[in-house]
Amino acid sequence: MLQTYPVGDLQRIAGRLQGEFGALSHRCVERCVNDTWKCAEHLGFRVTPGLVERVAREHLQAMIKSAPPSGLIVPPRIHGHGRPA
């Protein structure tokens, strides 16, 4: 049976993680926490705020580390396009 998630716990987790990951928008952190809770629940884990916080923190760290150093996202070049003539 699926649990319903406690909104207060999710808000506290998102608040703590926002403090650690200020480079990401509050909405991004909040969504990550919500998605983590729902995913763990869907997979049948016993979902606790501690579990959600640890998994969400790992995901947010991966998001920060995978960003290009310049902060700009460069679209991929399609072979044959974008070359000077």
PDB file with SEQRES, HELIX, SHEET and CRYST1 records, atoms N, CA, C and O in Angstrom:
SEQRES   1 A   85  MET LEU GLN THR TYR PRO VAL GLY ASP LEU GLN ARG ILE          
SEQRES   2 A   85  ALA GLY ARG LEU GLN GLY GLU PHE GLY ALA LEU SER HIS          
SEQRES   3 A   85  ARG CYS VAL GLU ARG CYS VAL ASN ASP THR TRP LYS CYS          
SEQRES   4 A   85  ALA GLU HIS LEU GLY PHE ARG VAL THR PRO GLY LEU VAL          
SEQRES   5 A   85  GLU ARG VAL ALA ARG GLU HIS LEU GLN ALA MET ILE LYS          
SEQRES   6 A   85  SER ALA PRO PRO SER GLY LEU ILE VAL PRO PRO ARG ILE          
SEQRES   7 A   85  HIS GLY HIS GLY ARG PRO ALA                                  
HELIX    1 AA1 VAL A    7  GLU A   20  1                                  14    
HELIX    2 AA2 HIS A   26  HIS A   42  1                                  17    
HELIX    3 AA3 PRO A   49  SER A   66  1                                  18    
CRYST1    1.000    1.000    1.000  90.00  90.00  90.00 P 1           1          
ATOM      1  N   MET A   1       0.839  -1.173   0.000  1.00  0.00           N  
ATOM      2  CA  MET A   1       0.000   0.000   0.000  1.00  0.00           C  
ATOM      3  C   MET A   1       0.890   1.245   0.000  1.00  0.00           C  
ATOM      4  O   MET A   1       1.870   1.319   0.741  1.00  0.00           O  
ATOM      5  N   LEU A   2       0.540   2.210  -0.833  1.00  0.00           N  
ATOM      6  CA  LEU A   2       1.327   3.424  -0.925  1.00  0.00           C  
ATOM      7  C   LEU A   2       1.039   4.345   0.247  1.00  0.00           C  
ATOM      8  O   LEU A   2      -0.098   4.474   0.703  1.00  0.00           O  
ATOM      9  N   GLN A   3       2.103   4.983   0.721  1.00  0.00           N  
ATOM     10  CA  GLN A   3       1.965   5.958   1.788  1.00  0.00           C  
ATOM     11  C   GLN A   3       1.608   7.312   1.180  1.00  0.00           C  
ATOM     12  O   GLN A   3       1.857   7.566   0.002  1.00  0.00           O  
ATOM     13  N   THR A   4       1.031   8.156   1.992  1.00  0.00           N  
ATOM     14  CA  THR A   4       0.910   9.546   1.571  1.00  0.00           C  
ATOM     15  C   THR A   4       2.057  10.277   2.223  1.00  0.00           C  
ATOM     16  O   THR A   4       2.416   9.978   3.361  1.00  0.00           O  
ATOM     17  N   TYR A   5       2.628  11.214   1.532  1.00  0.00           N  
ATOM     18  CA  TYR A   5       3.803  11.864   2.081  1.00  0.00           C  
ATOM     19  C   TYR A   5       3.415  13.089   2.889  1.00  0.00           C  
ATOM     20  O   TYR A   5       2.531  13.853   2.502  1.00  0.00           O  
ATOM     21  N   PRO A   6       4.088  13.262   4.016  1.00  0.00           N  
ATOM     22  CA  PRO A   6       3.810  14.402   4.884  1.00  0.00           C  
ATOM     23  C   PRO A   6       4.432  15.679   4.326  1.00  0.00           C  
ATOM     24  O   PRO A   6       5.651  15.776   4.185  1.00  0.00           O  
ATOM     25  N   VAL A   7       3.593  16.644   4.015  1.00  0.00           N  
ATOM     26  CA  VAL A   7       4.052  17.879   3.387  1.00  0.00           C  
ATOM     27  C   VAL A   7       5.065  18.603   4.273  1.00  0.00           C  
ATOM     28  O   VAL A   7       6.044  19.151   3.767  1.00  0.00           O  
ATOM     29  N   GLY A   8       4.843  18.612   5.580  1.00  0.00           N  
ATOM     30  CA  GLY A   8       5.777  19.293   6.490  1.00  0.00           C  
ATOM     31  C   GLY A   8       7.172  18.715   6.410  1.00  0.00           C  
ATOM     32  O   GLY A   8       8.152  19.460   6.391  1.00  0.00           O  
ATOM     33  N   ASP A   9       7.278  17.380   6.362  1.00  0.00           N  
ATOM     34  CA  ASP A   9       8.598  16.741   6.248  1.00  0.00           C  
ATOM     35  C   ASP A   9       9.276  17.136   4.945  1.00  0.00           C  
ATOM     36  O   ASP A   9      10.468  17.443   4.928  1.00  0.00           O  
ATOM     37  N   LEU A  10       8.519  17.130   3.857  1.00  0.00           N  
ATOM     38  CA  LEU A  10       9.095  17.469   2.557  1.00  0.00           C  
ATOM     39  C   LEU A  10       9.585  18.911   2.544  1.00  0.00           C  
ATOM     40  O   LEU A  10      10.643  19.199   1.984  1.00  0.00           O  
ATOM     41  N   GLN A  11       8.838  19.810   3.148  1.00  0.00           N  
ATOM     42  CA  GLN A  11       9.245  21.215   3.184  1.00  0.00           C  
ATOM     43  C   GLN A  11      10.514  21.401   4.018  1.00  0.00           C  
ATOM     44  O   GLN A  11      11.392  22.180   3.647  1.00  0.00           O  
ATOM     45  N   ARG A  12      10.610  20.690   5.138  1.00  0.00           N  
ATOM     46  CA  ARG A  12      11.815  20.794   5.973  1.00  0.00           C  
ATOM     47  C   ARG A  12      13.036  20.251   5.237  1.00  0.00           C  
ATOM     48  O   ARG A  12      14.111  20.849   5.280  1.00  0.00           O  
ATOM     49  N   ILE A  13      12.866  19.123   4.567  1.00  0.00           N  
ATOM     50  CA  ILE A  13      13.969  18.531   3.797  1.00  0.00           C  
ATOM     51  C   ILE A  13      14.405  19.493   2.693  1.00  0.00           C  
ATOM     52  O   ILE A  13      15.595  19.755   2.521  1.00  0.00           O  
ATOM     53  N   ALA A  14      13.431  20.015   1.950  1.00  0.00           N  
ATOM     54  CA  ALA A  14      13.747  20.945   0.855  1.00  0.00           C  
ATOM     55  C   ALA A  14      14.444  22.190   1.394  1.00  0.00           C  
ATOM     56  O   ALA A  14      15.366  22.700   0.758  1.00  0.00           O  
ATOM     57  N   GLY A  15      14.024  22.682   2.544  1.00  0.00           N  
ATOM     58  CA  GLY A  15      14.657  23.854   3.136  1.00  0.00           C  
ATOM     59  C   GLY A  15      16.112  23.602   3.499  1.00  0.00           C  
ATOM     60  O   GLY A  15      16.978  24.436   3.237  1.00  0.00           O  
ATOM     61  N   ARG A  16      16.378  22.444   4.106  1.00  0.00           N  
ATOM     62  CA  ARG A  16      17.764  22.110   4.455  1.00  0.00           C  
ATOM     63  C   ARG A  16      18.629  21.969   3.204  1.00  0.00           C  
ATOM     64  O   ARG A  16      19.749  22.475   3.150  1.00  0.00           O  
ATOM     65  N   LEU A  17      18.098  21.281   2.209  1.00  0.00           N  
ATOM     66  CA  LEU A  17      18.881  21.059   0.991  1.00  0.00           C  
ATOM     67  C   LEU A  17      19.060  22.349   0.199  1.00  0.00           C  
ATOM     68  O   LEU A  17      20.084  22.528  -0.461  1.00  0.00           O  
ATOM     69  N   GLN A  18      18.088  23.244   0.254  1.00  0.00           N  
ATOM     70  CA  GLN A  18      18.227  24.528  -0.435  1.00  0.00           C  
ATOM     71  C   GLN A  18      19.409  25.298   0.145  1.00  0.00           C  
ATOM     72  O   GLN A  18      20.127  25.985  -0.583  1.00  0.00           O  
ATOM     73  N   GLY A  19      19.607  25.182   1.451  1.00  0.00           N  
ATOM     74  CA  GLY A  19      20.749  25.820   2.084  1.00  0.00           C  
ATOM     75  C   GLY A  19      22.076  25.279   1.578  1.00  0.00           C  
ATOM     76  O   GLY A  19      23.057  26.017   1.485  1.00  0.00           O  
ATOM     77  N   GLU A  20      22.110  23.998   1.251  1.00  0.00           N  
ATOM     78  CA  GLU A  20      23.336  23.372   0.733  1.00  0.00           C  
ATOM     79  C   GLU A  20      23.540  23.609  -0.756  1.00  0.00           C  
ATOM     80  O   GLU A  20      24.672  23.684  -1.233  1.00  0.00           O  
ATOM     81  N   PHE A  21      22.439  23.725  -1.485  1.00  0.00           N  
ATOM     82  CA  PHE A  21      22.501  23.808  -2.943  1.00  0.00           C  
ATOM     83  C   PHE A  21      21.884  25.114  -3.431  1.00  0.00           C  
ATOM     84  O   PHE A  21      20.949  25.117  -4.233  1.00  0.00           O  
ATOM     85  N   GLY A  22      22.423  26.215  -2.934  1.00  0.00           N  
ATOM     86  CA  GLY A  22      21.904  27.540  -3.284  1.00  0.00           C  
ATOM     87  C   GLY A  22      22.030  27.876  -4.761  1.00  0.00           C  
ATOM     88  O   GLY A  22      21.337  28.764  -5.256  1.00  0.00           O  
ATOM     89  N   ALA A  23      22.908  27.174  -5.468  1.00  0.00           N  
ATOM     90  CA  ALA A  23      23.074  27.427  -6.900  1.00  0.00           C  
ATOM     91  C   ALA A  23      21.872  26.944  -7.705  1.00  0.00           C  
ATOM     92  O   ALA A  23      21.666  27.371  -8.841  1.00  0.00           O  
ATOM     93  N   LEU A  24      21.084  26.057  -7.117  1.00  0.00           N  
ATOM     94  CA  LEU A  24      19.889  25.541  -7.792  1.00  0.00           C  
ATOM     95  C   LEU A  24      18.664  26.302  -7.300  1.00  0.00           C  
ATOM     96  O   LEU A  24      18.630  26.772  -6.163  1.00  0.00           O  
ATOM     97  N   SER A  25      17.677  26.417  -8.151  1.00  0.00           N  
ATOM     98  CA  SER A  25      16.463  27.128  -7.762  1.00  0.00           C  
ATOM     99  C   SER A  25      15.724  26.359  -6.671  1.00  0.00           C  
ATOM    100  O   SER A  25      15.849  25.140  -6.547  1.00  0.00           O  
ATOM    101  N   HIS A  26      14.957  27.099  -5.891  1.00  0.00           N  
ATOM    102  CA  HIS A  26      14.169  26.472  -4.830  1.00  0.00           C  
ATOM    103  C   HIS A  26      13.208  25.448  -5.441  1.00  0.00           C  
ATOM    104  O   HIS A  26      12.998  24.375  -4.875  1.00  0.00           O  
ATOM    105  N   ARG A  27      12.636  25.776  -6.579  1.00  0.00           N  
ATOM    106  CA  ARG A  27      11.698  24.868  -7.258  1.00  0.00           C  
ATOM    107  C   ARG A  27      12.392  23.567  -7.666  1.00  0.00           C  
ATOM    108  O   ARG A  27      11.806  22.490  -7.555  1.00  0.00           O  
ATOM    109  N   CYS A  28      13.620  23.662  -8.129  1.00  0.00           N  
ATOM    110  CA  CYS A  28      14.377  22.466  -8.537  1.00  0.00           C  
ATOM    111  C   CYS A  28      14.617  21.547  -7.340  1.00  0.00           C  
ATOM    112  O   CYS A  28      14.431  20.334  -7.431  1.00  0.00           O  
ATOM    113  N   VAL A  29      15.030  22.138  -6.218  1.00  0.00           N  
ATOM    114  CA  VAL A  29      15.290  21.351  -5.010  1.00  0.00           C  
ATOM    115  C   VAL A  29      13.992  20.727  -4.501  1.00  0.00           C  
ATOM    116  O   VAL A  29      13.957  19.550  -4.143  1.00  0.00           O  
ATOM    117  N   GLU A  30      12.939  21.521  -4.474  1.00  0.00           N  
ATOM    118  CA  GLU A  30      11.645  21.041  -3.999  1.00  0.00           C  
ATOM    119  C   GLU A  30      11.146  19.874  -4.855  1.00  0.00           C  
ATOM    120  O   GLU A  30      10.651  18.877  -4.329  1.00  0.00           O  
ATOM    121  N   ARG A  31      11.278  20.005  -6.150  1.00  0.00           N  
ATOM    122  CA  ARG A  31      10.830  18.944  -7.050  1.00  0.00           C  
ATOM    123  C   ARG A  31      11.657  17.669  -6.866  1.00  0.00           C  
ATOM    124  O   ARG A  31      11.118  16.563  -6.892  1.00  0.00           O  
ATOM    125  N   CYS A  32      12.952  17.832  -6.682  1.00  0.00           N  
ATOM    126  CA  CYS A  32      13.825  16.683  -6.458  1.00  0.00           C  
ATOM    127  C   CYS A  32      13.399  15.921  -5.203  1.00  0.00           C  
ATOM    128  O   CYS A  32      13.336  14.692  -5.211  1.00  0.00           O  
ATOM    129  N   VAL A  33      13.109  16.649  -4.130  1.00  0.00           N  
ATOM    130  CA  VAL A  33      12.684  16.017  -2.874  1.00  0.00           C  
ATOM    131  C   VAL A  33      11.354  15.285  -3.083  1.00  0.00           C  
ATOM    132  O   VAL A  33      11.203  14.137  -2.665  1.00  0.00           O  
ATOM    133  N   ASN A  34      10.403  15.943  -3.721  1.00  0.00           N  
ATOM    134  CA  ASN A  34       9.105  15.294  -3.976  1.00  0.00           C  
ATOM    135  C   ASN A  34       9.251  14.054  -4.844  1.00  0.00           C  
ATOM    136  O   ASN A  34       8.675  13.006  -4.551  1.00  0.00           O  
ATOM    137  N   ASP A  35      10.023  14.181  -5.911  1.00  0.00           N  
ATOM    138  CA  ASP A  35      10.225  13.045  -6.818  1.00  0.00           C  
ATOM    139  C   ASP A  35      10.934  11.889  -6.115  1.00  0.00           C  
ATOM    140  O   ASP A  35      10.613  10.725  -6.352  1.00  0.00           O  
ATOM    141  N   THR A  36      11.891  12.209  -5.257  1.00  0.00           N  
ATOM    142  CA  THR A  36      12.616  11.174  -4.522  1.00  0.00           C  
ATOM    143  C   THR A  36      11.662  10.411  -3.619  1.00  0.00           C  
ATOM    144  O   THR A  36      11.705   9.181  -3.569  1.00  0.00           O  
ATOM    145  N   TRP A  37      10.802  11.126  -2.907  1.00  0.00           N  
ATOM    146  CA  TRP A  37       9.832  10.471  -2.018  1.00  0.00           C  
ATOM    147  C   TRP A  37       8.923   9.541  -2.826  1.00  0.00           C  
ATOM    148  O   TRP A  37       8.726   8.381  -2.464  1.00  0.00           O  
ATOM    149  N   LYS A  38       8.381  10.058  -3.913  1.00  0.00           N  
ATOM    150  CA  LYS A  38       7.451   9.271  -4.728  1.00  0.00           C  
ATOM    151  C   LYS A  38       8.137   8.058  -5.355  1.00  0.00           C  
ATOM    152  O   LYS A  38       7.541   6.984  -5.431  1.00  0.00           O  
ATOM    153  N   CYS A  39       9.370   8.217  -5.797  1.00  0.00           N  
ATOM    154  CA  CYS A  39      10.108   7.121  -6.410  1.00  0.00           C  
ATOM    155  C   CYS A  39      10.386   6.015  -5.397  1.00  0.00           C  
ATOM    156  O   CYS A  39      10.173   4.838  -5.687  1.00  0.00           O  
ATOM    157  N   ALA A  40      10.862   6.388  -4.210  1.00  0.00           N  
ATOM    158  CA  ALA A  40      11.141   5.391  -3.168  1.00  0.00           C  
ATOM    159  C   ALA A  40       9.857   4.659  -2.777  1.00  0.00           C  
ATOM    160  O   ALA A  40       9.857   3.445  -2.573  1.00  0.00           O  
ATOM    161  N   GLU A  41       8.779   5.409  -2.679  1.00  0.00           N  
ATOM    162  CA  GLU A  41       7.481   4.828  -2.348  1.00  0.00           C  
ATOM    163  C   GLU A  41       7.037   3.842  -3.436  1.00  0.00           C  
ATOM    164  O   GLU A  41       6.570   2.741  -3.143  1.00  0.00           O  
ATOM    165  N   HIS A  42       7.189   4.254  -4.675  1.00  0.00           N  
ATOM    166  CA  HIS A  42       6.803   3.413  -5.813  1.00  0.00           C  
ATOM    167  C   HIS A  42       7.605   2.111  -5.848  1.00  0.00           C  
ATOM    168  O   HIS A  42       7.081   1.059  -6.213  1.00  0.00           O  
ATOM    169  N   LEU A  43       8.877   2.195  -5.466  1.00  0.00           N  
ATOM    170  CA  LEU A  43       9.732   1.013  -5.478  1.00  0.00           C  
ATOM    171  C   LEU A  43       9.506   0.107  -4.269  1.00  0.00           C  
ATOM    172  O   LEU A  43      10.092  -0.973  -4.186  1.00  0.00           O  
ATOM    173  N   GLY A  44       8.672   0.533  -3.346  1.00  0.00           N  
ATOM    174  CA  GLY A  44       8.316  -0.319  -2.215  1.00  0.00           C  
ATOM    175  C   GLY A  44       9.212  -0.176  -0.999  1.00  0.00           C  
ATOM    176  O   GLY A  44       9.139  -0.992  -0.080  1.00  0.00           O  
ATOM    177  N   PHE A  45      10.065   0.858  -0.977  1.00  0.00           N  
ATOM    178  CA  PHE A  45      10.913   1.073   0.189  1.00  0.00           C  
ATOM    179  C   PHE A  45      10.088   1.621   1.348  1.00  0.00           C  
ATOM    180  O   PHE A  45       9.037   2.230   1.152  1.00  0.00           O  
ATOM    181  N   ARG A  46      10.585   1.392   2.552  1.00  0.00           N  
ATOM    182  CA  ARG A  46      10.009   2.042   3.724  1.00  0.00           C  
ATOM    183  C   ARG A  46      10.549   3.466   3.703  1.00  0.00           C  
ATOM    184  O   ARG A  46      11.714   3.698   4.026  1.00  0.00           O  
ATOM    185  N   VAL A  47       9.712   4.405   3.327  1.00  0.00           N  
ATOM    186  CA  VAL A  47      10.154   5.772   3.089  1.00  0.00           C  
ATOM    187  C   VAL A  47      10.202   6.550   4.403  1.00  0.00           C  
ATOM    188  O   VAL A  47       9.219   6.627   5.140  1.00  0.00           O  
ATOM    189  N   THR A  48      11.365   7.117   4.669  1.00  0.00           N  
ATOM    190  CA  THR A  48      11.541   7.963   5.844  1.00  0.00           C  
ATOM    191  C   THR A  48      12.132   9.295   5.382  1.00  0.00           C  
ATOM    192  O   THR A  48      12.746   9.360   4.317  1.00  0.00           O  
ATOM    193  N   PRO A  49      11.955  10.347   6.163  1.00  0.00           N  
ATOM    194  CA  PRO A  49      12.567  11.626   5.784  1.00  0.00           C  
ATOM    195  C   PRO A  49      14.084  11.515   5.630  1.00  0.00           C  
ATOM    196  O   PRO A  49      14.658  12.162   4.753  1.00  0.00           O  
ATOM    197  N   GLY A  50      14.738  10.713   6.461  1.00  0.00           N  
ATOM    198  CA  GLY A  50      16.188  10.545   6.349  1.00  0.00           C  
ATOM    199  C   GLY A  50      16.597   9.922   5.025  1.00  0.00           C  
ATOM    200  O   GLY A  50      17.561  10.357   4.395  1.00  0.00           O  
ATOM    201  N   LEU A  51      15.862   8.907   4.610  1.00  0.00           N  
ATOM    202  CA  LEU A  51      16.148   8.256   3.323  1.00  0.00           C  
ATOM    203  C   LEU A  51      15.973   9.248   2.185  1.00  0.00           C  
ATOM    204  O   LEU A  51      16.827   9.350   1.304  1.00  0.00           O  
ATOM    205  N   VAL A  52      14.873   9.971   2.207  1.00  0.00           N  
ATOM    206  CA  VAL A  52      14.585  10.930   1.140  1.00  0.00           C  
ATOM    207  C   VAL A  52      15.666  12.005   1.085  1.00  0.00           C  
ATOM    208  O   VAL A  52      16.123  12.372   0.002  1.00  0.00           O  
ATOM    209  N   GLU A  53      16.070  12.505   2.233  1.00  0.00           N  
ATOM    210  CA  GLU A  53      17.091  13.555   2.254  1.00  0.00           C  
ATOM    211  C   GLU A  53      18.422  13.050   1.704  1.00  0.00           C  
ATOM    212  O   GLU A  53      19.080  13.756   0.940  1.00  0.00           O  
ATOM    213  N   ARG A  54      18.823  11.851   2.078  1.00  0.00           N  
ATOM    214  CA  ARG A  54      20.104  11.314   1.589  1.00  0.00           C  
ATOM    215  C   ARG A  54      20.080  11.095   0.082  1.00  0.00           C  
ATOM    216  O   ARG A  54      21.026  11.461  -0.614  1.00  0.00           O  
ATOM    217  N   VAL A  55      19.010  10.503  -0.422  1.00  0.00           N  
ATOM    218  CA  VAL A  55      18.938  10.223  -1.862  1.00  0.00           C  
ATOM    219  C   VAL A  55      18.815  11.525  -2.654  1.00  0.00           C  
ATOM    220  O   VAL A  55      19.472  11.689  -3.682  1.00  0.00           O  
ATOM    221  N   ALA A  56      17.984  12.444  -2.184  1.00  0.00           N  
ATOM    222  CA  ALA A  56      17.834  13.726  -2.885  1.00  0.00           C  
ATOM    223  C   ALA A  56      19.157  14.488  -2.890  1.00  0.00           C  
ATOM    224  O   ALA A  56      19.506  15.105  -3.897  1.00  0.00           O  
ATOM    225  N   ARG A  57      19.897  14.456  -1.782  1.00  0.00           N  
ATOM    226  CA  ARG A  57      21.199  15.139  -1.708  1.00  0.00           C  
ATOM    227  C   ARG A  57      22.151  14.571  -2.766  1.00  0.00           C  
ATOM    228  O   ARG A  57      22.848  15.327  -3.443  1.00  0.00           O  
ATOM    229  N   GLU A  58      22.182  13.256  -2.908  1.00  0.00           N  
ATOM    230  CA  GLU A  58      23.047  12.632  -3.918  1.00  0.00           C  
ATOM    231  C   GLU A  58      22.658  13.076  -5.324  1.00  0.00           C  
ATOM    232  O   GLU A  58      23.520  13.359  -6.156  1.00  0.00           O  
ATOM    233  N   HIS A  59      21.371  13.135  -5.575  1.00  0.00           N  
ATOM    234  CA  HIS A  59      20.889  13.546  -6.900  1.00  0.00           C  
ATOM    235  C   HIS A  59      21.244  15.013  -7.170  1.00  0.00           C  
ATOM    236  O   HIS A  59      21.686  15.356  -8.266  1.00  0.00           O  
ATOM    237  N   LEU A  60      21.050  15.868  -6.174  1.00  0.00           N  
ATOM    238  CA  LEU A  60      21.370  17.286  -6.346  1.00  0.00           C  
ATOM    239  C   LEU A  60      22.872  17.493  -6.550  1.00  0.00           C  
ATOM    240  O   LEU A  60      23.278  18.341  -7.344  1.00  0.00           O  
ATOM    241  N   GLN A  61      23.694  16.726  -5.838  1.00  0.00           N  
ATOM    242  CA  GLN A  61      25.149  16.818  -6.039  1.00  0.00           C  
ATOM    243  C   GLN A  61      25.508  16.427  -7.467  1.00  0.00           C  
ATOM    244  O   GLN A  61      26.365  17.055  -8.089  1.00  0.00           O  
ATOM    245  N   ALA A  62      24.861  15.402  -7.979  1.00  0.00           N  
ATOM    246  CA  ALA A  62      25.113  14.978  -9.362  1.00  0.00           C  
ATOM    247  C   ALA A  62      24.703  16.068 -10.342  1.00  0.00           C  
ATOM    248  O   ALA A  62      25.378  16.288 -11.348  1.00  0.00           O  
ATOM    249  N   MET A  63      23.606  16.747 -10.055  1.00  0.00           N  
ATOM    250  CA  MET A  63      23.157  17.833 -10.938  1.00  0.00           C  
ATOM    251  C   MET A  63      24.186  18.969 -10.962  1.00  0.00           C  
ATOM    252  O   MET A  63      24.493  19.512 -12.023  1.00  0.00           O  
ATOM    253  N   ILE A  64      24.708  19.318  -9.801  1.00  0.00           N  
ATOM    254  CA  ILE A  64      25.704  20.395  -9.714  1.00  0.00           C  
ATOM    255  C   ILE A  64      26.986  19.984 -10.438  1.00  0.00           C  
ATOM    256  O   ILE A  64      27.550  20.771 -11.197  1.00  0.00           O  
ATOM    257  N   LYS A  65      27.445  18.760 -10.205  1.00  0.00           N  
ATOM    258  CA  LYS A  65      28.709  18.302 -10.801  1.00  0.00           C  
ATOM    259  C   LYS A  65      28.607  18.102 -12.304  1.00  0.00           C  
ATOM    260  O   LYS A  65      29.618  18.165 -13.004  1.00  0.00           O  
ATOM    261  N   SER A  66      27.402  17.863 -12.813  1.00  0.00           N  
ATOM    262  CA  SER A  66      27.267  17.608 -14.248  1.00  0.00           C  
ATOM    263  C   SER A  66      27.076  18.888 -15.054  1.00  0.00           C  
ATOM    264  O   SER A  66      27.066  18.843 -16.284  1.00  0.00           O  
ATOM    265  N   ALA A  67      26.925  20.018 -14.385  1.00  0.00           N  
ATOM    266  CA  ALA A  67      26.768  21.287 -15.104  1.00  0.00           C  
ATOM    267  C   ALA A  67      28.099  21.662 -15.746  1.00  0.00           C  
ATOM    268  O   ALA A  67      29.156  21.443 -15.153  1.00  0.00           O  
ATOM    269  N   PRO A  68      28.057  22.224 -16.949  1.00  0.00           N  
ATOM    270  CA  PRO A  68      29.301  22.648 -17.592  1.00  0.00           C  
ATOM    271  C   PRO A  68      29.981  23.732 -16.752  1.00  0.00           C  
ATOM    272  O   PRO A  68      29.296  24.521 -16.102  1.00  0.00           O  
ATOM    273  N   PRO A  69      31.304  23.785 -16.756  1.00  0.00           N  
ATOM    274  CA  PRO A  69      32.025  24.764 -15.945  1.00  0.00           C  
ATOM    275  C   PRO A  69      31.607  26.204 -16.222  1.00  0.00           C  
ATOM    276  O   PRO A  69      31.603  27.036 -15.315  1.00  0.00           O  
ATOM    277  N   SER A  70      31.261  26.495 -17.456  1.00  0.00           N  
ATOM    278  CA  SER A  70      30.886  27.868 -17.804  1.00  0.00           C  
ATOM    279  C   SER A  70      29.483  28.197 -17.319  1.00  0.00           C  
ATOM    280  O   SER A  70      29.104  29.366 -17.252  1.00  0.00           O  
ATOM    281  N   GLY A  71      28.717  27.175 -16.984  1.00  0.00           N  
ATOM    282  CA  GLY A  71      27.331  27.401 -16.595  1.00  0.00           C  
ATOM    283  C   GLY A  71      26.406  27.505 -17.795  1.00  0.00           C  
ATOM    284  O   GLY A  71      25.186  27.580 -17.646  1.00  0.00           O  
ATOM    285  N   LEU A  72      26.987  27.510 -18.976  1.00  0.00           N  
ATOM    286  CA  LEU A  72      26.178  27.590 -20.189  1.00  0.00           C  
ATOM    287  C   LEU A  72      25.957  26.201 -20.746  1.00  0.00           C  
ATOM    288  O   LEU A  72      26.863  25.367 -20.746  1.00  0.00           O  
ATOM    289  N   ILE A  73      24.785  25.966 -21.205  1.00  0.00           N  
ATOM    290  CA  ILE A  73      24.490  24.689 -21.846  1.00  0.00           C  
ATOM    291  C   ILE A  73      24.598  24.907 -23.345  1.00  0.00           C  
ATOM    292  O   ILE A  73      23.851  25.690 -23.933  1.00  0.00           O  
ATOM    293  N   VAL A  74      25.527  24.211 -23.943  1.00  0.00           N  
ATOM    294  CA  VAL A  74      25.777  24.348 -25.372  1.00  0.00           C  
ATOM    295  C   VAL A  74      25.020  23.245 -26.090  1.00  0.00           C  
ATOM    296  O   VAL A  74      25.191  22.068 -25.775  1.00  0.00           O  
ATOM    297  N   PRO A  75      24.179  23.618 -27.062  1.00  0.00           N  
ATOM    298  CA  PRO A  75      23.438  22.586 -27.781  1.00  0.00           C  
ATOM    299  C   PRO A  75      24.383  21.705 -28.600  1.00  0.00           C  
ATOM    300  O   PRO A  75      25.407  22.185 -29.086  1.00  0.00           O  
ATOM    301  N   PRO A  76      24.052  20.437 -28.753  1.00  0.00           N  
ATOM    302  CA  PRO A  76      24.913  19.549 -29.546  1.00  0.00           C  
ATOM    303  C   PRO A  76      24.927  19.979 -31.006  1.00  0.00           C  
ATOM    304  O   PRO A  76      23.938  20.481 -31.540  1.00  0.00           O  
ATOM    305  N   ARG A  77      26.084  19.765 -31.638  1.00  0.00           N  
ATOM    306  CA  ARG A  77      26.189  20.103 -33.060  1.00  0.00           C  
ATOM    307  C   ARG A  77      25.768  18.908 -33.888  1.00  0.00           C  
ATOM    308  O   ARG A  77      26.173  17.774 -33.632  1.00  0.00           O  
ATOM    309  N   ILE A  78      24.972  19.174 -34.855  1.00  0.00           N  
ATOM    310  CA  ILE A  78      24.535  18.133 -35.788  1.00  0.00           C  
ATOM    311  C   ILE A  78      25.548  18.076 -36.919  1.00  0.00           C  
ATOM    312  O   ILE A  78      25.918  19.103 -37.488  1.00  0.00           O  
ATOM    313  N   HIS A  79      25.995  16.864 -37.242  1.00  0.00           N  
ATOM    314  CA  HIS A  79      26.998  16.676 -38.272  1.00  0.00           C  
ATOM    315  C   HIS A  79      26.603  17.404 -39.543  1.00  0.00           C  
ATOM    316  O   HIS A  79      25.512  17.207 -40.080  1.00  0.00           O  
ATOM    317  N   GLY A  80      27.503  18.243 -40.010  1.00  0.00           N  
ATOM    318  CA  GLY A  80      27.257  18.957 -41.266  1.00  0.00           C  
ATOM    319  C   GLY A  80      26.608  20.308 -41.085  1.00  0.00           C  
ATOM    320  O   GLY A  80      26.524  21.085 -42.036  1.00  0.00           O  
ATOM    321  N   HIS A  81      26.145  20.606 -39.876  1.00  0.00           N  
ATOM    322  CA  HIS A  81      25.487  21.899 -39.642  1.00  0.00           C  
ATOM    323  C   HIS A  81      26.351  22.718 -38.699  1.00  0.00           C  
ATOM    324  O   HIS A  81      27.065  22.176 -37.856  1.00  0.00           O  
ATOM    325  N   GLY A  82      26.275  24.003 -38.854  1.00  0.00           N  
ATOM    326  CA  GLY A  82      26.992  24.887 -37.967  1.00  0.00           C  
ATOM    327  C   GLY A  82      28.450  25.087 -38.333  1.00  0.00           C  
ATOM    328  O   GLY A  82      29.199  25.729 -37.597  1.00  0.00           O  
ATOM    329  N   ARG A  83      28.850  24.541 -39.463  1.00  0.00           N  
ATOM    330  CA  ARG A  83      30.239  24.734 -39.907  1.00  0.00           C  
ATOM    331  C   ARG A  83      30.315  25.950 -40.813  1.00  0.00           C  
ATOM    332  O   ARG A  83      29.385  26.231 -41.568  1.00  0.00           O  
ATOM    333  N   PRO A  84      31.433  26.674 -40.734  1.00  0.00           N  
ATOM    334  CA  PRO A  84      31.602  27.793 -41.680  1.00  0.00           C  
ATOM    335  C   PRO A  84      31.741  27.235 -43.106  1.00  0.00           C  
ATOM    336  O   PRO A  84      32.321  26.170 -43.320  1.00  0.00           O  
ATOM    337  N   ALA A  85      31.213  27.959 -44.038  1.00  0.00           N  
ATOM    338  CA  ALA A  85      31.238  27.513 -45.440  1.00  0.00           C  
ATOM    339  C   ALA A  85      32.574  27.743 -46.093  1.00  0.00           C  
ATOM    340  O   ALA A  85      32.750  27.421 -47.268  1.00  0.00           O  
TER     341      ALA A  85                                                      
END                                                                             
